[in-house]
Amino acid sequence: MELIAVRVELPGNTPVVVLREVGGEGRLLPIFIGQPEATAIAFALDGVVTPRPMTHDLMRDLLEELGAKVERVIVTHLEEGTFYAEIQLRAGGDQHRVSSRPSDAMALALRLDCPIYAADEVVAEAGLVPDDDGDEGDEVGDDVVEQFREFIDNVNPDDFAS
């Protein structure tokens, strides 16, 4: 899968990440996520470096310090409208699978430049087939970039305080 965009769905102002199937029908897989995760993903897409590490930067740094390598993240299944994911990593010669929210797994994957996958069953159930003219993905990407820029222009660090 290719992460093509983060955008805000109106009227609820709900962030959504859009994955596109590489190969096949090029289906789009929209996954609704939280505001902090949308910001983390957007920062990674834009190469934004914060003065202090954000949570996903910390996760990356911890894994690297411990010699663990994230091999891939996978959106594994969809249950009652909720997506589930796993982070597959190798540490000390052993392979490990860690349950994760898809948004956290993607934010980490972007920081580590590792591939993102989605189970065939997930894409079959929730994937959207783009129009036959082949331009929908580009239009989605352009629209998403514009909406994301608007989101970043209006985001306030206090929005993420706990």
Backbone hydrogen bonds, N-H to C=O, Kabsch-Sander energy under -0.5 kcal/mol:
donor,donor_aa,acceptor,acceptor_aa,energy
2,E,20,R,-2.5
4,I,2,E,-0.9
4,I,18,V,-2.4
5,A,18,V,-1.3
7,R,16,V,-2.7
9,E,7,R,-0.6
9,E,14,T,-3.2
13,N,9,E,-1.0
14,T,9,E,-1.6
16,V,7,R,-2.9
17,V,31,I,-2.7
18,V,5,A,-2.9
19,L,17,V,-0.6
19,L,29,L,-2.1
20,R,2,E,-2.7
21,E,27,R,-3.2
23,G,21,E,-0.7
26,G,23,G,-1.8
28,L,128,L,-3.1
29,L,19,L,-3.3
31,I,17,V,-2.6
33,I,15,P,-2.3
38,A,34,G,-2.2
39,T,35,Q,-2.4
40,A,36,P,-2.3
41,I,37,E,-2.7
42,A,38,A,-2.8
43,F,39,T,-2.9
44,A,40,A,-1.8
45,L,41,I,-2.6
46,D,42,A,-2.3
47,G,43,F,-0.7
47,G,44,A,-0.7
48,V,43,F,-2.5
50,T,48,V,-0.6
58,L,54,M,-2.6
59,M,55,T,-2.4
60,R,56,H,-2.1
61,D,57,D,-2.7
62,L,58,L,-2.8
63,L,59,M,-2.5
64,E,60,R,-2.5
65,E,61,D,-2.6
66,L,62,L,-2.0
67,G,64,E,-1.1
68,A,63,L,-2.5
69,K,90,R,-2.8
71,E,69,K,-0.6
71,E,88,Q,-2.4
72,R,88,Q,-1.5
73,V,115,P,-2.0
74,I,86,E,-2.4
75,V,117,Y,-2.7
76,T,74,I,-1.0
76,T,84,Y,-1.4
77,H,84,Y,-1.1
79,E,82,T,-2.9
82,T,79,E,-1.8
84,Y,77,H,-2.5
85,A,100,S,-1.9
86,E,74,I,-2.2
87,I,98,V,-2.7
88,Q,72,R,-2.8
88,Q,86,E,-0.6
89,L,87,I,-0.6
89,L,96,H,-2.6
90,R,69,K,-2.6
91,A,94,D,-2.7
94,D,91,A,-2.1
96,H,89,L,-3.4
98,V,87,I,-2.3
100,S,85,A,-2.5
105,A,101,R,-2.4
106,M,102,P,-2.7
107,A,103,S,-2.3
108,L,104,D,-2.1
109,A,105,A,-2.6
110,L,106,M,-2.5
111,R,107,A,-1.2
112,L,108,L,-1.6
113,D,109,A,-0.9
114,C,109,A,-1.9
116,I,1,M,-0.6
117,Y,73,V,-2.9
119,A,75,V,-2.9
122,V,119,A,-0.6
123,V,119,A,-2.1
124,A,120,D,-2.7
125,E,121,E,-1.9
126,A,122,V,-3.0
127,G,123,V,-1.9
128,L,28,L,-3.1
134,G,131,D,-1.5
139,E,135,D,-2.6
140,V,136,E,-3.3
141,G,137,G,-2.6
142,D,138,D,-2.8
143,D,139,E,-2.8
144,V,140,V,-2.9
145,V,141,G,-2.6
146,E,142,D,-2.1
147,Q,143,D,-2.5
148,F,144,V,-3.0
149,R,145,V,-2.5
150,E,146,E,-1.8
151,F,147,Q,-2.2
152,I,148,F,-3.0
153,D,149,R,-2.5
154,N,150,E,-1.2
154,N,151,F,-0.5
155,V,151,F,-0.9
155,V,152,I,-0.6
159,D,156,N,-2.4
160,F,157,P,-1.6
161,A,158,D,-1.2
